Amino acid sequence: MELQQKLAILADAAKYDASCASSGAQRRDSRDGKGVGSTGGAGICHSYAPDGRCISLLKVLLTNRCLYDCHYCINRRSSNVRRAAFTPEEVVRLTLDFYKRNYIEGLFLSSGIVRSADHTMEQVVAVARTLREEHDFRGYIHLKTIPEASPELIELAARYADRISINLELPSQKSLDRLAPEKNLDRTKHAMGRIRLKLEDAADRKKNGDRRLRHATGQSTQVIVGADESTDADFLARSEELYGSYRLRRVYYSAFSPIPEPSAILPARPAPLLREHRLYQADWLMRFYGFHRSEILDPAKPHLDLHLDPKLAWALRNRALFPLDLRTATREQLLRVPGLGPRNVDRILALRRLAPIRLADLSRLRVPLDKVRPFLITTDHRPPATELESDRLLARFAPRPEQLELFC
Ligand code: SF4
């Protein structure tokens, strides 16, 4: 099979993996003869480097053949799709070619499992090792690892990659038993635990002056939302454990979408993208805003409210804590105000040391005044007591009613 044909098959097969953090860029290309350039192309996706830069990656599978039969995956053993496999040398060549032409700044490499987890992992590591050692490749490399592979191979992968990940896919063993019978939650967590220790060891060595050491700086995972009956509470509980016990950099939530060659036990409809978005918002509240999972979810409901962002929903449930006086509120309190993010909170704290803060100052900081006004007291503004006490507040933020479709 021609290399280009393999690329078309194996790049397409890789597109279902969200754990390299697509930037969500709008798709544009010049195939109609208008303009120059493209945001996509076979195998090219966008991601964020550890320093926050948006980078383009060659995103491919080494092979879409697989011994496993995960129901949600187009590459599963029982799926009737066209199969292909790169050799490690072919992936190296493609990466270097694309890199030299300035199409990409790095590689995201995953693979179906062929022969055994170790055999597959050896091939994945061979690509990264050849790029780093034989070609002195300094671009970004993200490798997907296999929890069943030997710890030595996963450690080798971490030495050549900038980021490594293991997909958890579903938050409970019960769901895995049903949809991914060969996968085991405890095995995945053990592998994550070992990676965590290696990452911390490498970070210590770098801090102690080992400047030549090359090692991944973080690990991440992906979960599929809406393929089974797991609730948002289940997902957030698992994420909290992964951030706390395994120090994951990111948990990526990927809304389930029916694939070609679907398995009969999967839902026929895609999960709402808004559910994925709300989970990301809740995840950020846990990581950057000091919220505990139990505060984010309404105790009476296992799912996040699709109509309100989770921070606003929390503020509406806790109206008694507002309004906050901008002159005296702590950083922790300000982070809980709907419409204020960590950057603006820090700017407000710096500003208030110099002078009393007015609404116009917040406006200059691009704080959304409509959103924060009911929750804050400034020198020139105090919300009327009735505003927070009444259901008018909820009405103010609730989405406008829309004409429902008659047929769907
Ligand atoms: S192991 Fe990975 S590639 Fe294989 S079927 Fe499962 S999700 Fe798909």
Residues whose N, C-alpha, C, O or C-beta is under 5 A from the ligand:
A	BS01	SF4	C66 Y68 D69 C70 C73 N75 R76 S111 G112 I113
